[in-house]
Amino acid sequence: MASEILLATSVLNCLEEAKKSGATSVSIETFTNKLFNYPREECAFIMQSFAAKWAGSADTGNIKTIRIINSKEKHIQMFKQFLGAIYKNDEG
């Protein structure tokens, strides 16, 4: 539970700092599971779920786009899978 709180707080801080700066978009690199001692899949789900919840319920300022980024193809595919579960659409 403490690791989940640290992860969510890190995402929140990134989003809030971007909002304060007046940014219209923000990119957050995925955190390593070693940092928060969480399985990578759980990190992906928590980061995306929390960012989506923040975007839907908070004052987002000028932010119109939130990107969760990673340079490894296998991690990108995992995040796409979770996004598909969060937002069901034609692009999947």
N, C-alpha and C positions, 0 to 999 in steps of 0.2 A: 504493500500500500504506500509506503514512504517513497519508493522509486516512482510509482505512478504519479504521485503529487509533485515530485521534482521534475519529471518529464513534462507534465501539464503546465507547471509554473514556468519552465523554460520556454515552451511554446507561447504562453501568454505574454511573457516579457518581450519576446521577439515581436509579436503582433502589436503590443502596446507601444513599443519604441518606434516601430514603423509608423503607427498612427500619429504619434507625437511629432514625428519629423515631417508630416504632411505628405508622405509617400502615397502613391496611387496603387502600388503593388509591392508585394514582399515575397522574397524567396527564402525558405528555411531549409537548410540542408538536414537530411535525416541524421538523427543521433545514432551513435553506435550502441548496440545493446550492452557492450562492456561498460559504458559510462553509467547506465542506470540499472545494470544487472537484470535486464529483462530480455526475454526471447525477442529476436528481431521482429517477428510477426506481430507480437503484442505492441512493440514500440510503434510499428507502422500504423496499427489500428488506433492506438491512443492518440498519436500525433494528428492523424487525419480527422478523427472524430472530434477532438478538441478544437481544432482549427475551424471545422465546419460549424460546430456549436457556437463558437465565438462569433463567426461571421453572421450567423443567423439571429443572434440575440444581443450582441453588444453594439455600442456606438463604434462603428468601424472608421469613422473620420472619412478621409478621402480614399481609403483602400478599397479597390474594386477587384483585385486579383491576389490570391494567396497561392504560392507554388511551394510544394514540398519536393525538393530535388535530391538526386543522388546520381553518382556517375557509374554505378554498377548495374548492368542490364538486369540481372536476376532480382535485384532490390527494386528496380523500377517496375518490373512485372508484378512483384508482390504488392506494391503500393497501388498499382492500377487495379488489381483484383479487389483490394479493400475499398477503393473508390467506387468500383462497380457495385459493391455491396451497400455502400452508403447512399450513392446516387444512382438509381437504376435509370438508364437512358438508352437511346439507340446506339450510342458509341460503345456501351458496355464498359 
